[in-house]
Amino acid sequence: MPIEVSTQILACEQEAFHALDRRIMGVVFDVHNEFGRLLDEDLYKAEIAARCADLGILPAEREVRIRVSHQSFVKDYFMDCSFATGSC
């Protein structure tokens, strides 16, 4: 079952990943607490991206396409955000 990703995904050390995860999740929870659960998804994503950029966490891409195919089946999925390697 081939899986194609539209960008390069690089691994980072576990400690660096967890440190980045804590910073990003802090932003996500702050946005959720400030705007509530009914904020439009596009506005939610834009606000999170802007706050991450303010903290120096710059996304390489806002959405990354992941294509899964098997015989005649083909389906695209989208990962919300891919961060630049400098973030890890």
KAQUINOR-V362339 format. One record per residue. N is the residue number from 1. PSI is psi in degrees with one decimal (999 if undefined). Layout:
N_PSI + N_PSI
This chain:
1_102.0 + 2_138.4 + 3_120.1 + 4_136.4 + 5_136.8 + 6_-0.3 + 7_165.0 + 8_132.8 + 9_121.2 + 10_142.9 + 11_151.9 + 12_165.2 + 13_150.0 + 14_-43.4 + 15_-43.0 + 16_-39.9 + 17_-46.9 + 18_-36.7 + 19_-44.5 + 20_-42.8 + 21_-43.7 + 22_-41.3 + 23_-45.8 + 24_-44.1 + 25_-32.1 + 26_-43.1 + 27_-46.5 + 28_-46.4 + 29_-36.8 + 30_-44.5 + 31_-44.6 + 32_-44.5 + 33_-34.3 + 34_-41.2 + 35_-16.3 + 36_177.3 + 37_-7.2 + 38_9.7 + 39_137.4 + 40_139.6 + 41_-41.0 + 42_-39.8 + 43_-39.0 + 44_-48.6 + 45_-42.6 + 46_-41.3 + 47_-41.7 + 48_-44.1 + 49_-42.1 + 50_-42.7 + 51_-37.1 + 52_-42.0 + 53_-39.5 + 54_-29.9 + 55_0.6 + 56_11.6 + 57_97.4 + 58_123.2 + 59_140.4 + 60_-36.8 + 61_143.8 + 62_-40.1 + 63_140.7 + 64_127.0 + 65_133.9 + 66_116.1 + 67_126.3 + 68_130.2 + 69_147.7 + 70_115.7 + 71_-116.6 + 72_-4.3 + 73_129.9 + 74_128.3 + 75_136.5 + 76_135.8 + 77_159.4 + 78_123.8 + 79_131.1 + 80_-41.0 + 81_139.8 + 82_124.6 + 83_146.9 + 84_151.1 + 85_-25.0 + 86_-15.5 + 87_-27.4 + 88_999
